[in-house]
Every structure is written in C-alpha cells, then in structure tokens.
Amino acid sequence: MSDDETAKSRRARGEAMYREVYGENAARPEGGAAEFFDLLILDQQFAEVWSRRALSIPSRRLLTMGVLAATQRFDILELQFARTLETGELTPEQIREVVIHLTSYVGTPSSGGLYQAGEAAIRSHSETSTDGS
C-alpha cells in the first residue's frame, strides 16, 4: 500500500470513528482549523486511538468525560453527554450519577458547570424525544 493509500485509509477510519462517537451530523471546523482537525483529531485521535479494540467506545467516552470535567471543558462534555443519550449508552439517571461521581474528583468549584452540562444534554434529549424525532 502506498503512503497516499495509507493516509486515505487512516483518514477514512478516523472519519468513520468520529461519526460513530459524535454522530452523523457532528460539526467539523472550516478554514485554517480544518487542517489541524484533520491531521491531529481525525488521523491521530480517532483513527489511531479511538479505533483501538481493547476498550469499547462507552469505556473510552467515560474516560474522556473525566478528562473534560477535570479541564472544565463543559461545552464538549455536554456533547458527550448528549451523544450517550442518543446512542442509549447512558440514561439521564446515569448521567446524573456521572456528574455526582466526577464532582467528588474535580471539586465543588467545577460542579456548577458539570451539572449544567449534564442537565442541558438531558433537557435537549427529552425535548427531542417528545417531539417524535
């Protein structure tokens, strides 16, 4: 396989895993950020790390949630919570339990943002589910 074929294969694997993790309509950056995203996020993080078989996507997602909470990236954590509801990986009760569990590790100062991310994802999912979508 040529280097070009290998790169195309890696990109395709990364794109497929990204869609599996974040959904078919997951946002992708445009412009200058697109190259960074394609090379580091798709080709490396999703094609090489998330695609490994030793851990399931739900296990990787829980690990990622812990890191996102610890680094106060509640915007991305909300996306993770929302996706777990879409895929059925977690229930609203389990998301609330994740928030409680993580709060004991990231501390009370982060609990507000952590709580808000979980509840926003639950609220959005509940609204979507009741709309018949």
C-alpha positions in Angstrom: 0.0 0.0 0.0 1.4 3.4 -0.9 1.8 6.3 1.6 -1.1 8.1 -0.1 -3.3 5.0 0.2 -2.3 4.6 3.8 -3.1 8.2 4.6 -6.5 7.9 2.8 -7.3 4.7 4.7 -6.4 6.3 8.0 -8.5 9.4 7.2 -11.5 7.2 6.3 -11.1 5.2 9.6 -10.8 8.4 11.6 -13.9 10.0 9.9 -15.9 6.8 10.5 -15.0 6.7 14.1 -15.6 10.4 14.6 -19.1 10.0 13.2 -19.7 6.9 15.5 -18.5 8.9 18.5 -20.2 12.2 17.8 -23.0 11.3 15.3 -23.6 11.7 11.6 -24.2 15.4 11.9 -21.1 16.2 14.1 -19.6 19.6 13.4 -16.3 19.9 11.6 -14.2 23.0 11.5 -13.6 25.0 8.4 -10.8 27.2 7.1 -7.4 27.1 8.8 -8.7 24.9 11.7 -9.7 22.2 9.3 -6.1 21.1 8.6 -5.3 20.9 12.3 -8.5 18.9 12.9 -8.0 16.5 10.0 -4.3 15.7 10.9 -4.5 15.6 14.7 -8.1 14.8 15.5 -9.2 12.6 12.7 -5.9 10.9 11.6 -4.5 10.5 15.1 -7.1 10.7 17.8 -9.9 8.9 16.1 -8.2 6.7 13.5 -5.4 5.5 15.8 -6.7 5.9 19.4 -10.5 5.7 19.5 -10.3 2.8 16.9 -8.3 0.5 19.1 -10.1 -2.6 20.2 -9.0 -3.0 23.8 -11.6 -0.6 25.1 -15.2 0.0 24.0 -16.5 3.3 22.9 -18.6 3.7 26.1 -15.5 3.0 28.2 -13.4 5.5 26.2 -16.2 8.0 26.4 -16.4 7.7 30.3 -12.6 8.3 30.4 -13.0 11.3 28.1 -15.8 12.7 30.3 -13.4 12.6 33.3 -10.7 14.5 31.5 -13.2 17.0 30.1 -14.6 17.6 33.6 -11.2 18.0 35.1 -10.2 20.5 32.4 -13.5 22.3 32.7 -14.4 21.7 29.0 -18.1 21.6 29.8 -19.1 22.5 26.2 -17.5 19.3 24.9 -18.7 17.3 27.9 -22.3 18.4 27.1 -21.7 17.0 23.5 -20.5 13.7 25.1 -23.5 13.5 27.4 -25.9 14.2 24.5 -24.4 11.5 22.4 -24.6 8.9 25.2 -28.3 9.7 25.4 -28.7 9.4 21.6 -26.9 6.0 21.5 -28.5 4.7 24.7 -25.1 4.3 26.3 -26.3 6.2 29.3 -29.7 7.1 30.8 -30.5 10.5 32.3 -30.1 8.9 35.8 -26.7 7.6 34.8 -25.6 11.0 33.5 -26.6 12.5 36.8 -24.6 9.8 38.6 -21.5 10.6 36.4 -21.9 14.2 37.4 -22.1 13.3 41.1 -19.1 10.9 40.8 -16.9 13.4 38.9 -17.7 16.3 41.2 -16.0 14.4 44.0 -12.9 14.3 41.9 -12.9 17.7 40.1 -14.2 19.7 43.1 -17.1 21.7 44.1 -16.0 24.8 42.1 -16.4 22.8 38.9 -19.7 21.3 40.0 -21.9 24.1 38.6 -20.6 23.8 35.0 -20.6 20.0 35.3 -24.2 19.9 36.5 -25.3 22.4 33.8 -23.7 20.3 31.0 -25.4 17.2 32.2 -28.8 18.8 32.6 -28.6 20.7 29.3 -28.0 17.4 27.5 -30.8 15.7 29.3 -33.2 18.6 28.6 -32.3 18.7 24.9 -32.7 14.9 24.6 -36.0 15.0 26.4 -37.3 17.7 24.1 -36.1 15.9 21.0 -37.6 12.6 22.2 -41.0 14.1 22.9 -41.1 15.8 19.5 -41.2 12.4 17.9 -37.8 12.9 16.2 
